[in-house]
Amino acid sequence: MSSTTSVCLLRNAFKHKNFKLPEPHHVTKHKNYSTTCPMKPHFMGVDCKVALITGGSEGMGFSIANHLLKEGARAVAITGLNLCNGKEAVTCLNNAYGRNRAMFINANVNCMVQLEESFKVTREAYDNIDIVVNCAAVCFGTKWEEEIVTNLVGTIRTTLLGFKYIGTEGCGKGGVVVNMSGTGGLLPMAPVPTLSCCYHGIVGLTRSFGDDIHYKASKTRVLCLCPGITSTNFLKKQNPAMTHDLDKELEKYLKDEKRQNPDVAGLAAIHLIKHGPNGSVWVLEGSRLFMTEIPHWDQYSKLEAQYM
C-alpha cells in the first residue's frame, strides 16, 4: 500500500458528517470548543508525545491514533486481539505518517499480564508514555460477565497501569488517561442494561480518579469521553443484547438514531487531551462535543422521609 493510497483510505473512512440533534440534557457546550479554538493548549499538547491506545486497530480507537499522529505525536502503540486488523492498521498509519510511528501489540485487556506487557513494550520502544486511551470494549449481553470484565474491569486495569507508567509516583513524567464510555453512562439504555452499567461505572471511575488527591501524587489527568451512536462495528455483532426480545428492542432503538462518523472521536480526543480539566466528562453526540456539568444529587431530589 502506497503512502498516497493509505492517506486516501484514511480520508474516505473518516469523512466528516454533521447532524443536527437536540441538546443533551444537563449538558452545555464547552466554551473553548469551536472552529476558532485557540491553538495554545490549556494543559498539554500532543507534539512529540507517545500514546498507548487499547482497542486501537479499528473504529474510534483507530481514529484517535490517526489524529494523534496527524497532530504531531511522536508515536502510537495500539493493542487488540485481531492480529490481521492490527497489522493492517499499523501499516496504514506508518505509510501515512512515516516508519515506526505506529506499532501493534497483540494483547487482551482481560489478561493483566498481557496488558502490562503492552505498557512495557511501548516504553522500551519509545522510551516514554504520555497518553493512554481506553477504547477496548465489547457488547455481548448474552455473556454479560465477560462484557463487564472487558469494559469496566479492563478500563480500571488500564487506568491503574496508566498511573504506574505515566504518573510521577511511578516511572513517568505525568500525562493524561482518556477513558471511553458512552452516552449510556449518563442515561439508561434499556435494551443493553449491562453495557449501560459499564458505562456508568467508567464515568464514576473517571470522576473519582480525576480528583486532585490523585493528580497531586501523579500529575496525571483522567478524562472521560461519552460518544453517542457511531458508525462502527461495535453494535453490529450478532446478539449484542441479553435476550432475543432485547435484541429486537435494540434494533428499534438504533433504527431511529442518527450515527456520527468515527473520525469525530479522534477530533474530540485531541480536544480533551489539550483542554480537558481533570475529572471532566464529555459527550460527543451528532458530531458535536459538549462538556457535561453533572449536578450534585441534592440539586435534583426532594425529601420523602426523615428517619431518626
Wavefront OBJ file of the C-alpha trace (Angstrom):
o trace
v 0.000 0.000 0.000
v 1.476 3.327 -1.067
v 1.550 6.425 1.134
v -0.885 8.200 -1.198
v -3.286 5.263 -1.155
v -3.226 4.961 2.644
v -3.920 8.666 3.114
v -6.857 8.425 0.708
v -8.217 5.429 2.590
v -7.963 7.321 5.872
v -9.789 10.291 4.434
v -12.525 8.165 2.861
v -13.008 6.101 6.020
v -13.401 9.174 8.190
v -15.359 11.635 6.057
v -16.859 14.174 8.466
v -20.653 14.234 8.910
v -22.730 16.980 10.516
v -26.002 16.084 12.209
v -28.460 18.451 13.869
v -29.710 16.835 17.056
v -31.368 18.205 20.213
v -29.088 19.372 23.012
v -28.436 16.578 25.554
v -29.972 17.102 28.998
v -27.756 18.593 31.729
v -25.025 19.287 29.187
v -23.578 22.570 27.992
v -21.320 23.377 25.080
v -17.761 23.795 26.258
v -16.814 27.441 25.953
v -13.477 26.564 24.335
v -14.911 24.232 21.694
v -15.370 25.950 18.352
v -13.779 26.174 14.951
v -11.699 29.077 16.278
v -10.421 27.256 19.382
v -7.030 28.757 20.371
v -4.051 26.675 19.335
v -2.281 27.086 22.673
v -3.227 24.073 24.836
v -4.689 24.698 28.268
v -2.994 21.621 29.724
v -0.791 19.815 27.208
v -0.211 19.428 23.502
v 0.344 16.186 21.643
v 3.551 17.197 19.843
v 6.276 14.582 20.359
v 4.070 12.630 22.770
v 3.753 8.837 22.889
v 0.305 7.271 23.199
v -0.944 3.793 24.032
v -4.468 3.009 22.788
v -6.268 -0.185 23.759
v -8.630 -1.379 21.043
v -6.926 0.962 18.607
v -6.945 -1.131 15.436
v -10.408 -0.081 14.237
v -13.316 2.278 14.784
v -12.912 5.140 17.217
v -9.609 3.825 18.549
v -8.065 3.926 15.082
v -9.487 7.402 14.502
v -7.810 8.615 17.703
v -4.492 7.064 16.672
v -4.771 8.721 13.265
v -5.487 12.185 14.682
v -2.736 11.940 17.296
v -0.152 11.290 14.583
v -1.676 13.977 12.368
v -1.309 16.437 15.274
v 2.387 15.600 15.667
v 2.534 12.787 18.213
v 5.871 11.002 18.096
v 4.355 7.526 18.129
v 1.281 5.481 18.944
v 1.053 1.901 20.169
v -2.289 0.195 19.571
v -3.425 -3.035 21.192
v -6.055 -5.550 20.167
v -6.957 -9.188 19.698
v -7.232 -9.404 15.905
v -3.711 -9.707 14.548
v -4.719 -9.095 10.922
v -6.649 -5.914 11.753
v -3.794 -4.682 13.922
v -1.142 -5.210 11.269
v -3.314 -3.565 8.626
v -3.949 -0.549 10.867
v -0.261 -0.100 11.671
v 0.719 -0.441 8.008
v -1.812 2.213 7.079
v -0.593 4.623 9.785
v 3.099 4.103 9.063
v 2.577 4.581 5.321
v 0.724 7.804 6.019
v 2.996 9.296 8.701
v 6.377 7.571 8.471
v 8.173 4.408 9.504
v 7.907 3.224 13.108
v 5.392 5.901 14.052
v 2.881 3.172 14.981
v 3.166 -0.318 16.415
v 0.630 -3.069 17.150
v 0.704 -5.177 20.310
v -1.441 -8.302 20.414
v -2.844 -8.025 23.956
v -6.084 -8.706 25.803
v -7.295 -6.226 28.443
v -8.825 -9.210 30.261
v -5.311 -10.500 30.978
v -3.363 -8.277 33.357
v -0.052 -9.855 32.335
v -0.608 -9.146 28.628
v -1.930 -5.667 29.353
v 1.033 -4.643 31.476
v 3.398 -6.184 28.948
v 1.948 -3.809 26.330
v 2.936 -0.869 28.549
v 6.443 -2.284 28.997
v 6.882 -2.917 25.253
v 5.720 0.629 24.446
v 8.180 2.169 26.930
v 11.020 0.020 25.631
v 10.261 1.033 22.043
v 9.643 4.761 22.570
v 11.258 5.477 25.994
v 8.101 7.001 27.461
v 4.284 7.003 27.564
v 2.413 10.298 27.861
v -1.147 9.422 26.823
v -3.301 6.353 27.449
v -6.689 5.909 25.759
v -9.054 3.110 26.829
v -11.012 2.063 23.725
v -11.179 -1.719 24.126
v -14.828 -2.702 24.538
v -17.403 -5.353 23.658
v -21.191 -5.511 23.588
v -22.178 -9.103 24.289
v -25.214 -9.201 26.561
v -25.604 -12.991 26.497
v -22.167 -13.179 28.115
v -22.609 -10.163 30.351
v -19.918 -11.237 32.838
v -17.338 -11.119 30.035
v -18.797 -7.787 28.908
v -18.302 -6.284 32.386
v -14.787 -7.692 32.745
v -13.730 -6.310 29.362
v -15.424 -2.929 29.507
v -15.302 -1.945 33.173
v -12.587 -4.082 34.765
v -10.395 -3.634 31.683
v -10.751 0.146 31.979
v -9.874 0.005 35.685
v -6.784 -2.082 34.949
v -5.629 0.201 32.147
v -6.205 3.316 34.258
v -4.163 1.881 37.125
v -1.360 0.947 34.724
v -1.608 4.454 33.311
v -0.828 5.878 36.739
v 2.036 3.392 37.120
v 3.695 4.110 33.768
v 2.658 7.745 33.209
v 2.334 9.110 36.735
v 5.191 10.794 38.559
v 4.684 8.436 41.517
v 5.515 5.610 39.101
v 8.056 5.688 36.294
v 6.583 8.523 34.220
v 6.567 12.286 33.963
v 2.815 12.827 34.147
v 0.277 12.901 31.351
v -3.332 12.001 30.637
v -5.652 8.978 30.622
v -8.779 9.148 28.441
v -11.485 6.604 29.248
v -14.097 5.864 26.592
v -17.613 5.418 27.937
v -20.873 6.262 26.145
v -23.997 8.368 26.482
v -25.426 5.289 28.208
v -23.169 6.217 31.120
v -25.278 9.314 31.746
v -28.694 7.966 30.739
v -30.218 4.468 30.942
v -30.027 2.116 27.946
v -32.905 -0.326 28.467
v -32.011 -2.754 25.607
v -28.433 -3.202 26.891
v -28.538 -2.729 30.688
v -25.187 -4.369 31.428
v -23.449 -2.184 28.842
v -25.041 0.877 30.444
v -23.829 -0.426 33.820
v -20.261 -0.498 32.476
v -20.597 2.987 31.029
v -21.908 4.404 34.321
v -19.037 2.711 36.135
v -16.458 4.251 33.789
v -17.941 7.723 34.357
v -17.735 7.231 38.136
v -14.211 5.810 37.881
v -13.031 8.803 35.864
v -14.593 11.396 38.163
v -13.099 9.683 41.232
v -9.596 9.237 39.791
v -9.928 12.771 38.430
v -9.819 14.211 41.940
v -6.940 16.463 43.000
v -5.843 13.814 45.510
v -4.694 11.617 42.652
v -3.407 14.425 40.436
v -1.139 15.874 43.141
v 0.531 12.489 43.522
v 0.765 11.596 39.839
v 0.485 14.777 37.703
v -1.826 12.702 35.523
v -5.278 13.848 34.417
v -8.105 11.348 33.939
v -10.872 12.271 31.470
v -13.961 10.569 30.086
v -15.435 10.752 26.575
v -19.017 9.523 26.091
v -19.803 9.105 22.376
v -23.335 8.665 21.119
v -24.237 6.196 18.369
v -21.287 5.996 15.982
v -20.795 4.209 12.663
v -18.590 1.354 13.849
v -18.935 -2.423 14.127
v -19.457 -2.235 17.902
v -23.226 -2.890 17.881
v -23.337 -4.818 14.594
v -22.254 -8.130 16.060
v -24.801 -10.917 16.382
v -26.974 -10.883 19.511
v -25.444 -7.896 21.364
v -28.332 -7.799 23.878
v -29.110 -10.233 26.714
v -32.178 -11.844 25.139
v -33.797 -12.193 21.722
v -36.546 -9.744 22.712
v -33.972 -7.163 23.837
v -32.153 -7.642 20.517
v -35.358 -6.547 18.783
v -35.674 -3.555 21.116
v -32.076 -2.610 20.374
v -32.767 -2.772 16.630
v -35.699 -0.386 17.085
v -33.564 1.935 19.218
v -30.725 2.034 16.696
v -33.058 2.418 13.718
v -34.231 5.833 14.948
v -30.782 7.089 15.960
v -28.576 9.109 13.620
v -24.963 7.967 13.580
v -21.829 10.077 13.671
v -18.647 9.270 11.792
v -15.872 7.691 13.938
v -13.498 10.424 12.740
v -15.109 12.874 15.174
v -13.939 10.701 18.076
v -10.351 11.454 17.084
v -11.045 15.177 16.923
v -12.787 15.069 20.295
v -9.988 13.091 21.966
v -7.430 15.660 20.812
v -9.586 18.423 22.296
v -9.866 16.606 25.632
v -6.126 15.979 25.816
v -5.400 19.651 25.167
v -8.216 21.344 27.065
v -9.963 18.855 29.365
v -9.960 19.667 33.097
v -9.041 16.758 35.350
v -12.028 14.503 36.065
v -14.212 16.079 33.376
v -16.829 14.073 31.468
v -17.609 14.919 27.839
v -20.409 13.951 25.451
v -19.853 13.503 21.722
v -23.277 13.435 20.088
v -24.199 14.194 16.484
v -20.620 15.276 15.714
v -20.786 17.910 18.455
v -18.676 17.942 21.606
v -20.058 19.008 24.989
v -18.511 19.215 28.449
v -21.041 17.997 30.998
v -21.949 19.751 34.212
v -23.145 16.882 36.387
v -25.073 18.311 39.346
v -24.838 17.091 42.932
v -27.703 14.735 43.780
v -29.269 17.234 46.205
v -29.910 19.608 43.284
v -32.426 17.277 41.634
v -34.004 15.437 44.576
v -36.815 16.076 47.064
v -37.123 14.895 50.639
v -39.533 11.950 51.068
v -38.905 10.955 54.675
v -36.809 11.852 57.722
v -35.510 8.993 59.863
v -34.004 9.177 63.337
l 1 2 3 4 5 6 7 8 9 10 11 12 13 14 15 16 17 18 19 20 21 22 23 24 25 26 27 28 29 30 31 32 33 34 35 36 37 38 39 40 41 42 43 44 45 46 47 48 49 50 51 52 53 54 55 56 57 58 59 60 61 62 63 64 65 66 67 68 69 70 71 72 73 74 75 76 77 78 79 80 81 82 83 84 85 86 87 88 89 90 91 92 93 94 95 96 97 98 99 100 101 102 103 104 105 106 107 108 109 110 111 112 113 114 115 116 117 118 119 120 121 122 123 124 125 126 127 128 129 130 131 132 133 134 135 136 137 138 139 140 141 142 143 144 145 146 147 148 149 150 151 152 153 154 155 156 157 158 159 160 161 162 163 164 165 166 167 168 169 170 171 172 173 174 175 176 177 178 179 180 181 182 183 184 185 186 187 188 189 190 191 192 193 194 195 196 197 198 199 200 201 202 203 204 205 206 207 208 209 210 211 212 213 214 215 216 217 218 219 220 221 222 223 224 225 226 227 228 229 230 231 232 233 234 235 236 237 238 239 240 241 242 243 244 245 246 247 248 249 250 251 252 253 254 255 256 257 258 259 260 261 262 263 264 265 266 267 268 269 270 271 272 273 274 275 276 277 278 279 280 281 282 283 284 285 286 287 288 289 290 291 292 293 294 295 296 297 298 299 300 301 302 303 304 305 306 307 308
